[in-house]
């Protein structure tokens, strides 16, 4: 078994312990930091294009890379990271999760997104990840219980997305999280929701078309609402598999009125679970300081959730900033 010849590692990063990321700048890494922060030591493949992928080779590279990096957790960039955990654990093979963040197309241009996006698929260099996932399954790098996280850009726009989703459905994958601004409807997602193997995180960040445009660059609010209503037809009324998300953006949607309107929209749509996050740049500002306004907003959100019997999930970044928030187990992009 992989890692048997290695000393047991006392690491505390959820990624180094058991994650893998396909990035939008064509890398395969074990860290979700942006490319200007990411250490070359954490990059397994650079300039990856999906061709000649060998899961057995990836296993060997993972073993050495994870072991060599295991003594790096006293560094500031790790200690301040929201993926750092105060627990000791060993690396996991099959992997706990993989993130598919290589999608580059999006109809929006969100303030908190670091990647240049385009809605013209003909100008985008991307690859079909389905054969790679198949190889990873065949070589036991992942299994049916490995969480699949789909994010970055809008994966739903890519022509190979439906093929990938039906691959997951046909291979009986158990746990898929899809993060999307929902600019396209995909029947494959509706089927995965109906089979209770997928959760859909829908990025709104507002209930007001004007604020929506301020955050996301374009006013495509009505399209997202229309697509959301179609997915809700496949969602059991008691289910929490369709989740509305709100990313706090400093100076734009960080006020009680916008948050209250978002709650009311969620209730009107019949959504039972919400997810709250904070933009990366604001998180970086606050990691060694505090913001009383943000603290009051978090308390306000918690009170609203209790009054309205909502299930609220806070991102790892917010949990890192506010220890009083009940710690969640979700991994986000």
TARA-V557601 format. One record per backbone hydrogen bond with DSSP energy under -0.5 kcal/mol. NH is the residue of the N-H (numbers start at 0). CO is the residue of the C=O. If there is no record, write none. Layout:
# TARA-V557601
NH|CO ; NH|CO
This chain:
# TARA-V557601
3|0 ; 5|2 ; 10|8 ; 10|88 ; 13|82 ; 16|12 ; 17|13 ; 17|14 ; 18|14 ; 19|96 ; 20|28 ; 21|98 ; 22|20 ; 22|26 ; 25|22 ; 27|44 ; 28|20 ; 29|41 ; 36|33 ; 37|33 ; 41|38 ; 42|39 ; 43|27 ; 43|41 ; 44|27 ; 47|25 ; 57|53 ; 58|54 ; 59|55 ; 60|56 ; 61|57 ; 62|58 ; 63|59 ; 64|60 ; 65|61 ; 66|62 ; 67|63 ; 68|64 ; 69|65 ; 69|66 ; 70|67 ; 71|68 ; 74|71 ; 77|74 ; 78|74 ; 79|75 ; 80|77 ; 83|80 ; 84|11 ; 86|84 ; 88|10 ; 91|16 ; 94|140 ; 95|17 ; 96|17 ; 97|146 ; 98|19 ; 99|97 ; 99|148 ; 100|21 ; 100|98 ; 102|150 ; 105|117 ; 108|215 ; 110|214 ; 112|109 ; 117|103 ; 120|118 ; 122|119 ; 123|120 ; 125|123 ; 128|126 ; 132|128 ; 133|129 ; 134|130 ; 135|131 ; 136|132 ; 137|133 ; 138|134 ; 139|136 ; 140|135 ; 141|135 ; 145|142 ; 146|95 ; 147|174 ; 148|97 ; 148|146 ; 149|147 ; 149|176 ; 150|99 ; 150|148 ; 153|104 ; 156|153 ; 157|154 ; 160|157 ; 163|159 ; 164|160 ; 165|161 ; 166|162 ; 167|163 ; 168|164 ; 169|165 ; 170|166 ; 171|168 ; 172|167 ; 173|143 ; 175|196 ; 176|147 ; 177|198 ; 178|149 ; 179|177 ; 179|200 ; 188|185 ; 189|185 ; 190|186 ; 191|187 ; 192|188 ; 193|189 ; 194|190 ; 195|192 ; 196|191 ; 197|191 ; 198|175 ; 199|240 ; 200|177 ; 200|198 ; 201|199 ; 201|242 ; 202|179 ; 202|200 ; 203|201 ; 203|244 ; 204|244 ; 211|207 ; 212|208 ; 213|209 ; 214|210 ; 215|211 ; 216|212 ; 219|217 ; 223|219 ; 224|220 ; 225|221 ; 226|222 ; 227|223 ; 228|224 ; 229|225 ; 230|226 ; 231|227 ; 232|228 ; 232|229 ; 233|230 ; 234|231 ; 235|233 ; 238|235 ; 242|199 ; 242|240 ; 243|272 ; 244|201 ; 245|274 ; 247|245 ; 247|276 ; 249|247 ; 251|248 ; 252|248 ; 253|248 ; 254|252 ; 258|254 ; 259|255 ; 260|256 ; 261|257 ; 262|258 ; 263|259 ; 264|260 ; 265|261 ; 266|262 ; 267|263 ; 268|264 ; 269|265 ; 269|266 ; 270|265 ; 272|241 ; 273|310 ; 274|243 ; 275|312 ; 276|245 ; 278|247 ; 282|278 ; 283|279 ; 284|280 ; 285|281 ; 286|282 ; 288|285 ; 294|290 ; 295|291 ; 296|292 ; 297|293 ; 298|294 ; 299|295 ; 300|296 ; 301|297 ; 302|298 ; 303|299 ; 304|300 ; 305|301 ; 306|302 ; 307|303 ; 308|305 ; 309|304 ; 310|271 ; 311|309 ; 312|273 ; 314|275 ; 318|314 ; 319|315 ; 320|316 ; 321|317 ; 322|320 ; 324|321
